[in-house]
Amino acid sequence: MGRLTVVSRPSASLRRTVGLALVAGLLISAVAFYNAALTLPRSGVTATTTGPLSPKQPPTASAIGSPSSASPTAPLNEHQSKRPGTARAGILLTASPLSDGSFDVAEVVLLANPISSLRLSPPDLRLADSRFAQARPVASQVQVSADDQPVMVPGGRLSERVNIALSTPAKRIELRYKLSGITLRSVPSQAGRALSGIGPIVGGVPNSLPVAIVIRGRTVLNIECPTLQASERVCVAGRPPQLHLKRELPWRSAVIVVQFDLPRPQ
């Protein structure tokens, strides 16, 4: 018979000793891992606050140009903010027709150098058209600010040239007024069709000072620049209710003719 090999089993006490050693090792490892985890950087998502998204601009394609903003007192858009009278020297005139044929006008003037006297006069409509030769423009309810300081206009009315001394020299002049005596009804034409001559009332400025003009109103149809060459006289850009000139005009010839339908009385 072959030789038998006898394998002895470890005693119970030895097994307990080995088991306790394994458990102790596991406990030590767990504590070490926990302590190390406390020093690890935590990951997460950082929220970034941004301003509101810019709205998409409406299409600007038009048969007669690109649209401008809507209200006579609306904030200027990026295009308008580059116009004379805003960020650079010049005049920005904005007008809207009223039902009686007059216009509500806002005029902002920015000069290169401060002035101590302000000259105001109704626009000379003899530059507009021979039909306006007998027109007698009058600015009423005239409000004037010079560098945000109010300026008194005698009677708030302007029918002829006046010079007003300013208490402090100013570079920025802002005016609001109602311009009347400037409108002719078109005859023969459809009922309510009219023509108006418009120009700035601020004077005593350089003849070459640039003037930008915006006409706002849903009944406005066209703008003509009668002081330009015949090929350039139809000088309108934009689309109702917001039209403006294709180009700036020098102050010495900044008179336009607006074709519109008189708004219905409210």
C-alpha positions in Angstrom: 0.0 0.0 0.0 1.1 3.6 -0.7 2.1 6.1 1.9 -0.6 8.3 3.4 -0.1 12.0 3.9 -1.8 13.5 6.9 -2.8 17.2 6.7 -3.5 18.8 10.0 -6.1 21.5 10.4 -5.3 24.8 12.1 -6.6 25.1 15.6 -9.7 27.3 16.4 -7.5 29.8 18.4 -5.3 30.3 15.3 -8.3 31.0 13.1 -9.7 33.5 15.5 -6.3 35.3 15.7 -6.1 35.6 11.9 -9.7 36.8 11.6 -9.2 39.5 14.2 -6.1 40.7 12.4 -8.0 40.9 9.1 -10.8 42.9 10.7 -8.4 45.3 12.3 -6.7 45.9 9.0 -9.9 46.6 7.3 -10.9 49.1 10.0 -7.5 50.9 9.8 -7.9 51.1 6.0 -11.4 52.5 6.3 -10.4 55.2 8.7 -7.4 56.2 6.6 -9.7 56.5 3.5 -12.2 58.6 5.3 -9.6 61.1 6.5 -8.1 61.4 3.0 -11.6 62.0 1.6 -12.1 65.0 3.8 -9.1 66.7 2.1 -10.2 66.0 -1.5 -11.7 68.9 -3.5 -15.4 68.7 -4.1 -16.6 68.9 -7.7 -19.8 70.7 -8.8 -21.4 73.1 -11.3 -20.8 76.8 -11.0 -23.8 78.9 -12.1 -22.9 82.0 -14.1 -25.4 84.9 -14.2 -25.7 86.7 -17.5 -27.9 89.6 -18.6 -31.0 89.0 -20.7 -30.5 87.8 -24.2 -30.7 90.5 -26.8 -34.0 90.1 -28.8 -33.7 89.4 -32.5 -34.0 92.5 -34.6 -36.9 92.6 -37.0 -36.1 92.3 -40.7 -34.9 95.6 -42.1 -35.5 95.0 -45.8 -37.9 97.6 -47.2 -38.6 99.0 -50.6 -37.6 102.4 -49.3 -35.0 101.6 -46.7 -34.6 100.3 -43.2 -37.0 101.1 -40.3 -36.1 103.3 -37.4 -37.6 103.5 -33.9 -41.3 104.3 -33.3 -42.0 106.9 -30.6 -41.0 110.6 -30.7 -39.5 110.1 -27.2 -38.4 106.5 -27.6 -34.9 105.5 -26.6 -32.4 105.8 -29.5 -31.3 102.6 -31.1 -27.7 101.9 -32.2 -28.2 103.6 -35.6 -29.8 106.7 -34.1 -27.2 107.0 -31.3 -24.6 107.8 -34.0 -26.7 110.7 -35.4 -25.7 114.3 -35.0 -27.2 115.9 -31.9 -26.5 112.7 -29.8 -22.9 111.5 -29.8 -21.5 114.1 -32.1 -22.0 117.8 -33.0 -25.2 118.5 -34.9 -29.0 118.6 -34.7 -31.4 115.7 -34.4 -35.0 116.8 -35.2 -37.9 114.4 -34.6 -41.5 115.4 -35.6 -44.9 113.8 -35.6 -48.1 115.2 -37.3 -51.2 116.2 -35.3 -54.8 116.3 -36.5 -54.8 120.1 -37.0 -51.9 120.0 -39.5 -49.3 121.1 -36.9 -46.4 119.0 -35.8 -45.1 118.0 -32.4 -41.4 118.5 -32.6 -38.4 117.5 -30.5 -35.0 119.1 -31.4 -31.7 118.2 -29.8 -28.6 120.2 -30.5 -25.1 119.3 -29.6 -22.4 121.9 -30.3 -18.6 121.5 -30.4 -18.1 124.6 -28.2 -20.3 126.1 -25.4 -22.5 129.1 -26.3 -23.7 131.9 -24.0 -26.6 133.1 -26.2 -29.3 131.1 -27.9 -30.8 132.3 -31.2 -34.2 130.9 -32.2 -36.4 131.6 -35.3 -39.1 129.8 -37.2 -37.8 127.8 -40.2 -37.5 129.6 -43.5 -39.9 127.7 -45.7 -39.0 129.8 -48.8 -36.4 127.1 -49.2 -39.0 124.4 -49.3 -41.2 125.3 -52.3 -42.8 128.3 -53.9 -46.1 127.1 -52.5 -44.8 127.9 -49.0 -43.8 131.4 -49.9 -46.8 132.8 -47.9 -46.4 130.4 -45.0 -46.0 131.9 -41.6 -44.5 129.3 -39.3 -45.1 129.7 -35.6 -43.6 127.6 -32.7 -45.8 127.5 -29.6 -45.6 125.8 -26.2 -41.8 126.1 -26.6 -39.8 124.4 -23.9 -36.0 124.8 -23.8 -33.2 123.2 -21.7 -29.5 124.2 -21.9 -27.4 121.5 -20.3 -30.5 120.3 -18.4 -31.1 123.9 -17.1 -34.5 125.4 -18.1 -34.5 128.4 -20.4 -37.4 130.8 -20.5 -38.8 131.7 -23.9 -40.9 134.9 -23.8 -44.6 133.8 -23.9 -43.5 130.3 -24.9 -44.1 131.4 -28.5 -41.8 132.1 -31.4 -43.0 133.9 -34.6 -39.8 135.8 -35.3 -36.1 135.6 -34.4 -35.2 136.1 -30.8 -31.9 136.0 -28.9 -31.9 134.5 -25.4 -29.0 134.9 -23.0 -28.0 131.8 -21.1 -27.2 131.9 -17.4 -24.3 129.5 -18.0 -22.6 128.6 -21.3 -23.9 125.3 -22.7 -23.1 122.8 -25.4 -26.3 120.7 -25.4 -29.7 122.3 -26.1 -33.0 120.5 -26.1 -36.3 121.9 -27.3 -39.9 120.7 -27.5 -42.6 122.7 -29.3 -45.6 122.6 -31.5 -44.9 123.9 -35.0 -47.9 125.3 -36.9 -48.5 127.5 -40.0 -46.5 125.0 -42.1 -49.2 122.9 -43.7 -50.9 123.1 -47.1 -53.7 120.8 -48.1 -53.1 119.1 -51.4 -55.6 120.1 -54.1 -56.8 118.2 -56.0 -56.1 115.1 -54.0 -57.8 112.6 -51.8 -59.4 114.0 -48.6 -56.9 114.8 -45.9 -53.8 114.7 -48.0 -51.4 117.5 -47.1 -47.8 118.9 -47.4 -45.8 120.4 -44.5 -42.5 122.3 -44.5 -40.2 121.5 -41.5 -36.8 122.7 -40.4 -34.9 123.3 -37.1 -35.7 126.5 -35.1 -32.2 126.8 -33.5 -30.0 129.4 -35.3 -26.7 131.1 -34.8 -24.9 127.8 -35.5 -22.3 126.9 -38.2 -23.9 126.7 -41.7 -22.3 123.3 -42.2 -23.6 121.8 -38.9 -25.2 118.4 -39.8 -28.9 117.9 -39.3 -30.7 114.6 -39.2 -34.5 114.5 -39.4 -36.9 111.8 -38.4 -40.7 111.9 -39.1 -42.9 109.6 -37.2 -46.6 108.8 -37.8 -48.7 106.1 -39.4 -50.2 108.6 -41.9 -46.8 109.9 -43.1 -46.2 108.9 -46.8 -43.1 110.6 -48.1 -40.3 113.1 -47.5 -38.7 115.5 -50.0 -35.5 117.5 -49.7 -36.1 120.5 -52.0 -32.7 122.0 -51.5 -30.9 119.0 -53.0 -30.5 118.3 -56.7 -33.5 117.0 -58.6 -32.3 113.4 -58.6 -31.8 113.4 -54.8 -34.9 115.3 -53.7 -36.9 112.2 -52.8 -34.7 111.6 -49.8 -36.8 109.3 -47.7 -35.6 106.1 -46.0 -37.3 103.8 -43.6 -41.0 102.8 -43.6 -44.1 104.1 -41.9 -44.6 104.8 -39.1 -40.9 105.8 -38.9 -39.3 107.6 -41.8 -36.0 109.5 -41.9 -33.7 111.1 -44.4 -31.2 109.1 -46.4 -28.5 111.6 -45.7 -27.8 114.5 -43.3 -28.4 118.0 -44.4 -26.2 121.1 -43.6 -28.0 123.5 -41.3 -28.1 126.2 -44.0 -30.4 124.0 -46.2 -32.0 121.8 -43.6 -35.7 122.2 -44.8 -37.9 119.3 -45.9 -41.4 118.8 -47.2 -43.4 116.0 -45.7 -46.4 114.4 -47.5 -48.9 112.8 -45.2 -52.6 112.2 -44.6 -53.9 114.4 -41.8 -54.7 112.2 -38.7 -58.3 112.0 -38.0 -59.4 114.1 -35.0 -59.8 112.1 -31.8 
